[in-house]
């Protein structure tokens, strides 16, 4: 046997040697010695819930790789459509494969007129775009019931194309509905990200010029968000998917998990936080409040990164390129000052708290003209290939339904009193 650990049940004196495989151990081996004793790990801090070949992450070293390729290399060389293909299918596309993939995606981008009229227009005017997006993705389940054949590889591929293709259309529609401007149909002649910008900010009659610097920056942001292994939203997708629910409701559950301010909703929360610190002089007081537990420093900290998030490093460069076109974001200085103060403070050093991907992304989105409610929607567009790749991988693995154990802390058995005795 290679590396292993031995555990002994001190109640019986029985021991068992358990092999360590790929840095982990099989819970089944523990259970054979200790039936009925569960690991109590509600946040999955020490529990692997998946075997996956999609993304490698070493939080201590600050490494992130999609299918083996370092994020720093992909970020400089491959566009979002190439990376989506890589994440979903496992290899970078050839030029012909990429052209065919982009055509396939572009053809699937339009959304049925009824979807706009009957579903999107049913929301209140001030409905948050993430609420609309989550409901919209779930509603797609009713338009494409053929997606329920989740064990069929060809069927899964069709749904993955549809979802990647329609996310920007749905996202732009959620925005245009909220501002009351007519929906703009997808333009097959534009690339994925340029088309999204045109559906967001263009006119029905056309004539919208996509700024190449902003397009490239947004495309790169999508690349940086494409996957991040077993994060909260991907885990939600895997758990819901394990029940063989269709991919639309499965992705809606992932998007719902993303919405929370501890996860993808942090990009919105960071900008709201920066706007709430009214002057530069208040930064020190704000940090004192964080250390006292009054509030969190949003955009800082991560369950697995105990080093600078490599995506945040790349984003800082993107920010400068975008600000060269749009003019600097007045909140940037505040963010830089917060980062400087936090990185020199023992509270943050001792807890290994560094900026994460959300610390700078919101500032970039804001400078590009996106309203704050759209920030997490943008994250969702980028993350869609990752969610789908994990769902597809799970289906291909023929995994069992996810069903954790619990540590019961309630009453022992007791008799039901009649209503007058309560
Ligand atoms: N500000 C202040 N203190 C923090 C922060 C923060 N942003 N993050 C963690 N801490 C503190 C915790 O209070 C804890 O302190 P303690 O040891 O004195 O109790 C310590 O650092 C360890 O943190 P945990 O709570 O164990 O971290 P966990 O892994 O559970 O949470 C999370 C990670 C949710 C990301 C957390 O760091 C956080 O809330 N950050 C702010 C929100 C955010 O930016 N989220 C985006 C994450 S990236 C993404 O999902 C896309």
Boltz pocket constraint, residues with backbone or C-beta under 6 A from the ligand:
constraints:
  - pocket:
      binder: B
      contacts: [[A, 231], [A, 261], [A, 262], [A, 263], [A, 264], [A, 266], [A, 290], [A, 295], [A, 296], [A, 297], [A, 298], [A, 299], [A, 300], [A, 301], [A, 302], [A, 303], [A, 304], [A, 351], [A, 353], [A, 356], [A, 357], [A, 358]]
      max_distance: 6.0
